């Protein structure tokens, strides 16, 4: 299981500025190890973000994303105290879900 995500969700007006750091190796399947063998592909495939129980972002990733990716989103209609839940699934079937609440300013 991967390390917990680092999530920040700050309210600016009625818009939540959400930033997340996902700890993940994001292996492309094209790199070789010290013995010259290909390191198997292992990367986050799907992510979803919910705000106050409503899905606001869904996306699919591929091999072009770096290790430990950082993503940022702006979501209108947020309120201080709303729960933000971020969930991802990788190519090995591993999953991670973490949450935070939106804070004012």
C-alpha positions as CSV (number, residue, x, y, z in Angstrom):
1,X,0.0,0.0,0.0
2,X,1.3,3.5,-0.9
3,X,2.0,6.2,1.6
4,X,-0.9,8.6,2.5
5,X,-1.6,11.4,0.0
6,X,-0.8,14.9,1.1
7,X,-3.9,16.9,0.4
8,X,-4.6,20.7,0.8
9,X,-8.0,22.2,0.1
10,X,-8.3,25.9,0.7
11,X,-11.4,28.1,0.0
12,X,-11.0,31.3,-2.0
13,X,-14.5,32.9,-2.4
14,X,-16.7,30.0,-3.4
15,X,-13.9,28.1,-5.1
16,X,-11.8,25.3,-3.5
17,X,-8.2,25.2,-4.5
18,X,-7.3,21.5,-4.1
19,X,-3.7,20.2,-4.4
20,X,-2.7,16.6,-3.9
21,X,0.7,14.8,-3.8
22,X,0.3,11.1,-4.5
23,X,3.3,8.9,-3.4
24,X,3.7,6.3,-6.2
25,X,6.6,5.0,-8.3
26,X,4.8,5.5,-11.6
27,X,6.9,3.0,-13.5
28,X,6.4,3.2,-17.3
29,X,7.4,-0.4,-18.1
30,X,10.3,0.9,-20.4
31,X,13.0,1.4,-17.8
32,X,15.6,-1.4,-17.2
33,X,17.0,-2.5,-13.9
34,X,20.7,-3.1,-13.1
35,X,20.4,-6.6,-14.6
36,X,19.1,-5.2,-17.9
37,X,15.6,-6.5,-17.4
38,X,12.5,-4.3,-18.0
39,X,10.9,-3.0,-14.8
40,X,7.2,-3.9,-15.1
41,X,4.7,-1.1,-15.7
42,X,3.1,0.1,-12.4
43,X,1.3,3.5,-12.5
44,X,-1.8,5.1,-11.3
45,X,-4.6,4.5,-13.9
46,X,-7.7,6.2,-12.5
47,X,-8.3,9.0,-10.1
48,X,-11.5,10.5,-8.8
49,X,-12.2,13.4,-6.5
50,X,-15.4,14.0,-4.6
51,X,-16.4,17.2,-2.8
52,X,-19.2,17.0,-0.3
53,X,-20.2,13.6,-1.7
54,X,-20.4,14.7,-5.3
55,X,-17.8,13.6,-7.9
56,X,-16.1,16.7,-9.3
57,X,-13.1,15.2,-11.1
58,X,-12.5,11.8,-12.8
59,X,-9.5,11.1,-14.8
60,X,-7.3,8.4,-16.4
61,X,-3.5,8.6,-16.3
62,X,-0.9,6.8,-18.4
63,X,2.9,6.4,-18.4
64,X,3.7,10.0,-19.1
65,X,3.2,11.1,-15.5
66,X,6.2,11.4,-13.2
67,X,6.9,9.6,-10.0
68,X,5.0,11.1,-7.0
69,X,2.7,13.2,-9.1
70,X,1.2,16.5,-7.9
71,X,-2.2,17.6,-9.2
72,X,-4.1,20.8,-8.7
73,X,-7.8,21.4,-9.2
74,X,-10.2,24.4,-8.7
75,X,-13.8,23.5,-7.9
76,X,-16.6,26.1,-7.6
77,X,-19.4,25.9,-5.2
78,X,-17.3,24.7,-2.2
79,X,-17.9,25.6,1.4
80,X,-15.5,25.6,4.4
81,X,-15.9,22.2,6.1
82,X,-16.8,20.3,2.9
83,X,-15.1,16.8,2.8
84,X,-12.7,16.2,-0.1
85,X,-12.1,12.5,-0.9
86,X,-9.4,11.4,-3.4
87,X,-9.2,7.9,-4.7
88,X,-6.9,6.2,-7.1
89,X,-6.4,2.7,-8.6
90,X,-3.1,1.6,-10.2
91,X,-2.2,-1.0,-12.8
92,X,-1.6,-3.7,-10.1
93,X,-5.1,-3.2,-8.7
94,X,-3.7,-1.4,-5.6
95,X,-6.0,1.4,-4.4
96,X,-5.7,4.3,-2.0
97,X,-8.3,6.7,-0.6
98,X,-7.6,9.7,1.5
99,X,-9.6,12.7,2.6
100,X,-9.5,16.2,4.1
101,X,-11.8,19.1,4.7
102,X,-11.9,22.4,2.9
103,X,-10.5,25.2,5.1
104,X,-11.2,28.9,4.8
105,X,-8.6,31.1,3.1
